[in-house]
Amino acid sequence: MIVRFQSLLLLLPGLIGAIIFQEVAVPDYALNEPL
C-alpha cells in the first residue's frame, strides 16, 4: 500500500504536467500552423 502510494505520488506530477502541456501546447500549435 505504502509503496504504491509513493509511486503514485511520483507519477502524479508527470501526469498533471502532461495534461497541462497538452492544454497549452496543442491550441498554440493549431493557431500557429493550421493544417
mmCIF entry with sequence, helices, sheets and N, C-alpha, C, O atoms, coordinates in Angstrom:
data_MODEL
# 
_entry.id   MODEL 
# 
_entity.id                         1 
_entity.type                       polymer 
_entity.pdbx_number_of_molecules   1 
# 
_entity_poly.entity_id                      1 
_entity_poly.type                           'polypeptide(L)' 
_entity_poly.nstd_linkage                   no 
_entity_poly.nstd_monomer                   no 
_entity_poly.pdbx_seq_one_letter_code       MIVRFQSLLLLLPGLIGAIIFQEVAVPDYALNEPL 
_entity_poly.pdbx_seq_one_letter_code_can   MIVRFQSLLLLLPGLIGAIIFQEVAVPDYALNEPL 
_entity_poly.pdbx_strand_id                 A 
# 
loop_
_entity_poly_seq.entity_id 
_entity_poly_seq.num 
_entity_poly_seq.mon_id 
_entity_poly_seq.hetero 
1 1  MET n 
1 2  ILE n 
1 3  VAL n 
1 4  ARG n 
1 5  PHE n 
1 6  GLN n 
1 7  SER n 
1 8  LEU n 
1 9  LEU n 
1 10 LEU n 
1 11 LEU n 
1 12 LEU n 
1 13 PRO n 
1 14 GLY n 
1 15 LEU n 
1 16 ILE n 
1 17 GLY n 
1 18 ALA n 
1 19 ILE n 
1 20 ILE n 
1 21 PHE n 
1 22 GLN n 
1 23 GLU n 
1 24 VAL n 
1 25 ALA n 
1 26 VAL n 
1 27 PRO n 
1 28 ASP n 
1 29 TYR n 
1 30 ALA n 
1 31 LEU n 
1 32 ASN n 
1 33 GLU n 
1 34 PRO n 
1 35 LEU n 
# 
_struct_asym.id          A 
_struct_asym.entity_id   1 
# 
_struct_conf.conf_type_id            HELX_P 
_struct_conf.id                      HELX_P1 
_struct_conf.pdbx_PDB_helix_id       AA1 
_struct_conf.beg_label_comp_id       ILE 
_struct_conf.beg_label_asym_id       A 
_struct_conf.beg_label_seq_id        2 
_struct_conf.pdbx_beg_PDB_ins_code   ? 
_struct_conf.end_label_comp_id       ASN 
_struct_conf.end_label_asym_id       A 
_struct_conf.end_label_seq_id        32 
_struct_conf.pdbx_end_PDB_ins_code   ? 
_struct_conf.beg_auth_comp_id        ILE 
_struct_conf.beg_auth_asym_id        A 
_struct_conf.beg_auth_seq_id         2 
_struct_conf.end_auth_comp_id        ASN 
_struct_conf.end_auth_asym_id        A 
_struct_conf.end_auth_seq_id         32 
_struct_conf.pdbx_PDB_helix_class    1 
_struct_conf.details                 ? 
_struct_conf.pdbx_PDB_helix_length   31 
# 
_struct_conf_type.id          HELX_P 
_struct_conf_type.criteria    ? 
_struct_conf_type.reference   ? 
# 
loop_
_atom_site.group_PDB 
_atom_site.id 
_atom_site.type_symbol 
_atom_site.label_atom_id 
_atom_site.label_alt_id 
_atom_site.label_comp_id 
_atom_site.label_asym_id 
_atom_site.label_entity_id 
_atom_site.label_seq_id 
_atom_site.pdbx_PDB_ins_code 
_atom_site.Cartn_x 
_atom_site.Cartn_y 
_atom_site.Cartn_z 
_atom_site.occupancy 
_atom_site.B_iso_or_equiv 
_atom_site.pdbx_formal_charge 
_atom_site.auth_seq_id 
_atom_site.auth_comp_id 
_atom_site.auth_asym_id 
_atom_site.auth_atom_id 
_atom_site.pdbx_PDB_model_num 
ATOM 1   N N  . MET A 1 1  ? 0.837  -1.207 0.000   1.00 0.00 ? 1  MET A N  1 
ATOM 2   C CA . MET A 1 1  ? 0.000  0.000  0.000   1.00 0.00 ? 1  MET A CA 1 
ATOM 3   C C  . MET A 1 1  ? 0.873  1.260  0.000   1.00 0.00 ? 1  MET A C  1 
ATOM 4   O O  . MET A 1 1  ? 0.684  2.166  -0.811  1.00 0.00 ? 1  MET A O  1 
ATOM 5   N N  . ILE A 1 2  ? 1.834  1.291  0.931   1.00 0.00 ? 2  ILE A N  1 
ATOM 6   C CA . ILE A 1 2  ? 2.662  2.496  1.044   1.00 0.00 ? 2  ILE A CA 1 
ATOM 7   C C  . ILE A 1 2  ? 3.532  2.670  -0.203  1.00 0.00 ? 2  ILE A C  1 
ATOM 8   O O  . ILE A 1 2  ? 3.711  3.781  -0.702  1.00 0.00 ? 2  ILE A O  1 
ATOM 9   N N  . VAL A 1 3  ? 4.068  1.546  -0.694  1.00 0.00 ? 3  VAL A N  1 
ATOM 10  C CA . VAL A 1 3  ? 4.937  1.635  -1.874  1.00 0.00 ? 3  VAL A CA 1 
ATOM 11  C C  . VAL A 1 3  ? 4.143  2.121  -3.081  1.00 0.00 ? 3  VAL A C  1 
ATOM 12  O O  . VAL A 1 3  ? 4.620  2.954  -3.851  1.00 0.00 ? 3  VAL A O  1 
ATOM 13  N N  . ARG A 1 4  ? 2.934  1.599  -3.244  1.00 0.00 ? 4  ARG A N  1 
ATOM 14  C CA . ARG A 1 4  ? 2.101  2.040  -4.363  1.00 0.00 ? 4  ARG A CA 1 
ATOM 15  C C  . ARG A 1 4  ? 1.743  3.508  -4.222  1.00 0.00 ? 4  ARG A C  1 
ATOM 16  O O  . ARG A 1 4  ? 1.706  4.243  -5.208  1.00 0.00 ? 4  ARG A O  1 
ATOM 17  N N  . PHE A 1 5  ? 1.477  3.937  -2.980  1.00 0.00 ? 5  PHE A N  1 
ATOM 18  C CA . PHE A 1 5  ? 1.105  5.335  -2.762  1.00 0.00 ? 5  PHE A CA 1 
ATOM 19  C C  . PHE A 1 5  ? 2.263  6.263  -3.110  1.00 0.00 ? 5  PHE A C  1 
ATOM 20  O O  . PHE A 1 5  ? 2.061  7.319  -3.709  1.00 0.00 ? 5  PHE A O  1 
ATOM 21  N N  . GLN A 1 6  ? 3.486  5.863  -2.728  1.00 0.00 ? 6  GLN A N  1 
ATOM 22  C CA . GLN A 1 6  ? 4.656  6.686  -3.036  1.00 0.00 ? 6  GLN A CA 1 
ATOM 23  C C  . GLN A 1 6  ? 4.893  6.745  -4.542  1.00 0.00 ? 6  GLN A C  1 
ATOM 24  O O  . GLN A 1 6  ? 5.200  7.807  -5.084  1.00 0.00 ? 6  GLN A O  1 
ATOM 25  N N  . SER A 1 7  ? 4.752  5.610  -5.214  1.00 0.00 ? 7  SER A N  1 
ATOM 26  C CA . SER A 1 7  ? 4.950  5.600  -6.660  1.00 0.00 ? 7  SER A CA 1 
ATOM 27  C C  . SER A 1 7  ? 3.874  6.432  -7.350  1.00 0.00 ? 7  SER A C  1 
ATOM 28  O O  . SER A 1 7  ? 4.138  7.072  -8.368  1.00 0.00 ? 7  SER A O  1 
ATOM 29  N N  . LEU A 1 8  ? 2.667  6.424  -6.797  1.00 0.00 ? 8  LEU A N  1 
ATOM 30  C CA . LEU A 1 8  ? 1.593  7.241  -7.355  1.00 0.00 ? 8  LEU A CA 1 
ATOM 31  C C  . LEU A 1 8  ? 1.920  8.719  -7.201  1.00 0.00 ? 8  LEU A C  1 
ATOM 32  O O  . LEU A 1 8  ? 1.665  9.510  -8.109  1.00 0.00 ? 8  LEU A O  1 
ATOM 33  N N  . LEU A 1 9  ? 2.481  9.093  -6.060  1.00 0.00 ? 9  LEU A N  1 
ATOM 34  C CA . LEU A 1 9  ? 2.873  10.488 -5.846  1.00 0.00 ? 9  LEU A CA 1 
ATOM 35  C C  . LEU A 1 9  ? 3.984  10.889 -6.808  1.00 0.00 ? 9  LEU A C  1 
ATOM 36  O O  . LEU A 1 9  ? 4.073  12.048 -7.213  1.00 0.00 ? 9  LEU A O  1 
ATOM 37  N N  . LEU A 1 10 ? 4.836  9.923  -7.176  1.00 0.00 ? 10 LEU A N  1 
ATOM 38  C CA . LEU A 1 10 ? 5.911  10.232 -8.111  1.00 0.00 ? 10 LEU A CA 1 
ATOM 39  C C  . LEU A 1 10 ? 5.374  10.381 -9.534  1.00 0.00 ? 10 LEU A C  1 
ATOM 40  O O  . LEU A 1 10 ? 5.896  11.179 -10.312 1.00 0.00 ? 10 LEU A O  1 
ATOM 41  N N  . LEU A 1 11 ? 4.343  9.625  -9.876  1.00 0.00 ? 11 LEU A N  1 
ATOM 42  C CA . LEU A 1 11 ? 3.803  9.675  -11.234 1.00 0.00 ? 11 LEU A CA 1 
ATOM 43  C C  . LEU A 1 11 ? 2.820  10.826 -11.420 1.00 0.00 ? 11 LEU A C  1 
ATOM 44  O O  . LEU A 1 11 ? 2.627  11.307 -12.537 1.00 0.00 ? 11 LEU A O  1 
ATOM 45  N N  . LEU A 1 12 ? 2.199  11.266 -10.328 1.00 0.00 ? 12 LEU A N  1 
ATOM 46  C CA . LEU A 1 12 ? 1.146  12.275 -10.431 1.00 0.00 ? 12 LEU A CA 1 
ATOM 47  C C  . LEU A 1 12 ? 1.631  13.594 -11.028 1.00 0.00 ? 12 LEU A C  1 
ATOM 48  O O  . LEU A 1 12 ? 0.965  14.122 -11.918 1.00 0.00 ? 12 LEU A O  1 
ATOM 49  N N  . PRO A 1 13 ? 2.772  14.161 -10.578 1.00 0.00 ? 13 PRO A N  1 
ATOM 50  C CA . PRO A 1 13 ? 3.236  15.420 -11.175 1.00 0.00 ? 13 PRO A CA 1 
ATOM 51  C C  . PRO A 1 13 ? 3.497  15.289 -12.676 1.00 0.00 ? 13 PRO A C  1 
ATOM 52  O O  . PRO A 1 13 ? 3.232  16.222 -13.433 1.00 0.00 ? 13 PRO A O  1 
ATOM 53  N N  . GLY A 1 14 ? 4.015  14.138 -13.109 1.00 0.00 ? 14 GLY A N  1 
ATOM 54  C CA . GLY A 1 14 ? 4.257  13.941 -14.534 1.00 0.00 ? 14 GLY A CA 1 
ATOM 55  C C  . GLY A 1 14 ? 2.954  13.916 -15.318 1.00 0.00 ? 14 GLY A C  1 
ATOM 56  O O  . GLY A 1 14 ? 2.873  14.457 -16.421 1.00 0.00 ? 14 GLY A O  1 
ATOM 57  N N  . LEU A 1 15 ? 1.938  13.288 -14.745 1.00 0.00 ? 15 LEU A N  1 
ATOM 58  C CA . LEU A 1 15 ? 0.643  13.213 -15.410 1.00 0.00 ? 15 LEU A CA 1 
ATOM 59  C C  . LEU A 1 15 ? 0.008  14.595 -15.509 1.00 0.00 ? 15 LEU A C  1 
ATOM 60  O O  . LEU A 1 15 ? -0.509 14.973 -16.560 1.00 0.00 ? 15 LEU A O  1 
ATOM 61  N N  . ILE A 1 16 ? 0.049  15.342 -14.418 1.00 0.00 ? 16 ILE A N  1 
ATOM 62  C CA . ILE A 1 16 ? -0.505 16.700 -14.425 1.00 0.00 ? 16 ILE A CA 1 
ATOM 63  C C  . ILE A 1 16 ? 0.271  17.579 -15.404 1.00 0.00 ? 16 ILE A C  1 
ATOM 64  O O  . ILE A 1 16 ? -0.317 18.378 -16.132 1.00 0.00 ? 16 ILE A O  1 
ATOM 65  N N  . GLY A 1 17 ? 1.590  17.425 -15.415 1.00 0.00 ? 17 GLY A N  1 
ATOM 66  C CA . GLY A 1 17 ? 2.409  18.214 -16.328 1.00 0.00 ? 17 GLY A CA 1 
ATOM 67  C C  . GLY A 1 17 ? 2.075  17.902 -17.784 1.00 0.00 ? 17 GLY A C  1 
ATOM 68  O O  . GLY A 1 17 ? 2.045  18.804 -18.621 1.00 0.00 ? 17 GLY A O  1 
ATOM 69  N N  . ALA A 1 18 ? 1.823  16.629 -18.091 1.00 0.00 ? 18 ALA A N  1 
ATOM 70  C CA . ALA A 1 18 ? 1.483  16.237 -19.455 1.00 0.00 ? 18 ALA A CA 1 
ATOM 71  C C  . ALA A 1 18 ? 0.136  16.824 -19.864 1.00 0.00 ? 18 ALA A C  1 
ATOM 72  O O  . ALA A 1 18 ? -0.028 17.288 -20.993 1.00 0.00 ? 18 ALA A O  1 
ATOM 73  N N  . ILE A 1 19 ? -0.834 16.803 -18.940 1.00 0.00 ? 19 ILE A N  1 
ATOM 74  C CA . ILE A 1 19 ? -2.158 17.348 -19.237 1.00 0.00 ? 19 ILE A CA 1 
ATOM 75  C C  . ILE A 1 19 ? -2.063 18.855 -19.473 1.00 0.00 ? 19 ILE A C  1 
ATOM 76  O O  . ILE A 1 19 ? -2.652 19.377 -20.419 1.00 0.00 ? 19 ILE A O  1 
ATOM 77  N N  . ILE A 1 20 ? -1.320 19.549 -18.612 1.00 0.00 ? 20 ILE A N  1 
ATOM 78  C CA . ILE A 1 20 ? -1.165 21.000 -18.775 1.00 0.00 ? 20 ILE A CA 1 
ATOM 79  C C  . ILE A 1 20 ? -0.436 21.300 -20.079 1.00 0.00 ? 20 ILE A C  1 
ATOM 80  O O  . ILE A 1 20 ? -0.781 22.255 -20.775 1.00 0.00 ? 20 ILE A O  1 
ATOM 81  N N  . PHE A 1 21 ? 0.572  20.491 -20.416 1.00 0.00 ? 21 PHE A N  1 
ATOM 82  C CA . PHE A 1 21 ? 1.332  20.699 -21.651 1.00 0.00 ? 21 PHE A CA 1 
ATOM 83  C C  . PHE A 1 21 ? 0.413  20.557 -22.865 1.00 0.00 ? 21 PHE A C  1 
ATOM 84  O O  . PHE A 1 21 ? 0.507  21.337 -23.813 1.00 0.00 ? 21 PHE A O  1 
ATOM 85  N N  . GLN A 1 22 ? -0.482 19.551 -22.834 1.00 0.00 ? 22 GLN A N  1 
ATOM 86  C CA . GLN A 1 22 ? -1.414 19.368 -23.942 1.00 0.00 ? 22 GLN A CA 1 
ATOM 87  C C  . GLN A 1 22 ? -2.396 20.535 -24.013 1.00 0.00 ? 22 GLN A C  1 
ATOM 88  O O  . GLN A 1 22 ? -2.718 21.012 -25.102 1.00 0.00 ? 22 GLN A O  1 
ATOM 89  N N  . GLU A 1 23 ? -2.875 20.998 -22.846 1.00 0.00 ? 23 GLU A N  1 
ATOM 90  C CA . GLU A 1 23 ? -3.833 22.101 -22.807 1.00 0.00 ? 23 GLU A CA 1 
ATOM 91  C C  . GLU A 1 23 ? -3.226 23.369 -23.392 1.00 0.00 ? 23 GLU A C  1 
ATOM 92  O O  . GLU A 1 23 ? -3.916 24.151 -24.047 1.00 0.00 ? 23 GLU A O  1 
ATOM 93  N N  . VAL A 1 24 ? -1.910 23.573 -23.150 1.00 0.00 ? 24 VAL A N  1 
ATOM 94  C CA . VAL A 1 24 ? -1.269 24.820 -23.571 1.00 0.00 ? 24 VAL A CA 1 
ATOM 95  C C  . VAL A 1 24 ? -0.669 24.708 -24.971 1.00 0.00 ? 24 VAL A C  1 
ATOM 96  O O  . VAL A 1 24 ? -0.825 25.611 -25.792 1.00 0.00 ? 24 VAL A O  1 
ATOM 97  N N  . ALA A 1 25 ? 0.019  23.590 -25.240 1.00 0.00 ? 25 ALA A N  1 
ATOM 98  C CA . ALA A 1 25 ? 0.814  23.486 -26.459 1.00 0.00 ? 25 ALA A CA 1 
ATOM 99  C C  . ALA A 1 25 ? -0.050 23.201 -27.689 1.00 0.00 ? 25 ALA A C  1 
ATOM 100 O O  . ALA A 1 25 ? 0.218  23.736 -28.765 1.00 0.00 ? 25 ALA A O  1 
ATOM 101 N N  . VAL A 1 26 ? -1.070 22.376 -27.547 1.00 0.00 ? 26 VAL A N  1 
ATOM 102 C CA . VAL A 1 26 ? -1.862 21.963 -28.709 1.00 0.00 ? 26 VAL A CA 1 
ATOM 103 C C  . VAL A 1 26 ? -2.619 23.136 -29.343 1.00 0.00 ? 26 VAL A C  1 
ATOM 104 O O  . VAL A 1 26 ? -2.557 23.288 -30.563 1.00 0.00 ? 26 VAL A O  1 
ATOM 105 N N  . PRO A 1 27 ? -3.331 23.976 -28.574 1.00 0.00 ? 27 PRO A N  1 
ATOM 106 C CA . PRO A 1 27 ? -4.013 25.120 -29.184 1.00 0.00 ? 27 PRO A CA 1 
ATOM 107 C C  . PRO A 1 27 ? -3.024 26.084 -29.833 1.00 0.00 ? 27 PRO A C  1 
ATOM 108 O O  . PRO A 1 27 ? -3.315 26.621 -30.902 1.00 0.00 ? 27 PRO A O  1 
ATOM 109 N N  . ASP A 1 28 ? -1.858 26.321 -29.215 1.00 0.00 ? 28 ASP A N  1 
ATOM 110 C CA . ASP A 1 28 ? -0.874 27.222 -29.805 1.00 0.00 ? 28 ASP A CA 1 
ATOM 111 C C  . ASP A 1 28 ? -0.371 26.668 -31.132 1.00 0.00 ? 28 ASP A C  1 
ATOM 112 O O  . ASP A 1 28 ? -0.206 27.412 -32.099 1.00 0.00 ? 28 ASP A O  1 
ATOM 113 N N  . TYR A 1 29 ? -0.128 25.364 -31.176 1.00 0.00 ? 29 TYR A N  1 
ATOM 114 C CA . TYR A 1 29 ? 0.355  24.739 -32.403 1.00 0.00 ? 29 TYR A CA 1 
ATOM 115 C C  . TYR A 1 29 ? -0.713 24.826 -33.498 1.00 0.00 ? 29 TYR A C  1 
ATOM 116 O O  . TYR A 1 29 ? -0.395 25.029 -34.670 1.00 0.00 ? 29 TYR A O  1 
ATOM 117 N N  . ALA A 1 30 ? -1.969 24.673 -33.109 1.00 0.00 ? 30 ALA A N  1 
ATOM 118 C CA . ALA A 1 30 ? -3.056 24.715 -34.082 1.00 0.00 ? 30 ALA A CA 1 
ATOM 119 C C  . ALA A 1 30 ? -3.227 26.134 -34.624 1.00 0.00 ? 30 ALA A C  1 
ATOM 120 O O  . ALA A 1 30 ? -3.570 26.318 -35.792 1.00 0.00 ? 30 ALA A O  1 
ATOM 121 N N  . LEU A 1 31 ? -2.987 27.130 -33.780 1.00 0.00 ? 31 LEU A N  1 
ATOM 122 C CA . LEU A 1 31 ? -3.139 28.516 -34.224 1.00 0.00 ? 31 LEU A CA 1 
ATOM 123 C C  . LEU A 1 31 ? -1.946 28.960 -35.065 1.00 0.00 ? 31 LEU A C  1 
ATOM 124 O O  . LEU A 1 31 ? -2.108 29.706 -36.031 1.00 0.00 ? 31 LEU A O  1 
ATOM 125 N N  . ASN A 1 32 ? -0.749 28.503 -34.700 1.00 0.00 ? 32 ASN A N  1 
ATOM 126 C CA . ASN A 1 32 ? 0.452  28.940 -35.406 1.00 0.00 ? 32 ASN A CA 1 
ATOM 127 C C  . ASN A 1 32 ? 0.586  28.255 -36.762 1.00 0.00 ? 32 ASN A C  1 
ATOM 128 O O  . ASN A 1 32 ? 0.977  28.884 -37.746 1.00 0.00 ? 32 ASN A O  1 
ATOM 129 N N  . GLU A 1 33 ? 0.258  26.952 -36.809 1.00 0.00 ? 33 GLU A N  1 
ATOM 130 C CA . GLU A 1 33 ? 0.386  26.215 -38.067 1.00 0.00 ? 33 GLU A CA 1 
ATOM 131 C C  . GLU A 1 33 ? -0.895 25.438 -38.350 1.00 0.00 ? 33 GLU A C  1 
ATOM 132 O O  . GLU A 1 33 ? -0.956 24.232 -38.108 1.00 0.00 ? 33 GLU A O  1 
ATOM 133 N N  . PRO A 1 34 ? -1.913 26.119 -38.859 1.00 0.00 ? 34 PRO A N  1 
ATOM 134 C CA . PRO A 1 34 ? -3.173 25.419 -39.180 1.00 0.00 ? 34 PRO A CA 1 
ATOM 135 C C  . PRO A 1 34 ? -2.954 24.453 -40.333 1.00 0.00 ? 34 PRO A C  1 
ATOM 136 O O  . PRO A 1 34 ? -2.242 24.771 -41.285 1.00 0.00 ? 34 PRO A O  1 
ATOM 137 N N  . LEU A 1 35 ? -3.561 23.281 -40.252 1.00 0.00 ? 35 LEU A N  1 
ATOM 138 C CA . LEU A 1 35 ? -3.372 22.280 -41.304 1.00 0.00 ? 35 LEU A CA 1 
ATOM 139 C C  . LEU A 1 35 ? -4.306 22.571 -42.466 1.00 0.00 ? 35 LEU A C  1 
ATOM 140 O O  . LEU A 1 35 ? -4.303 21.842 -43.458 1.00 0.00 ? 35 LEU A O  1 
# 
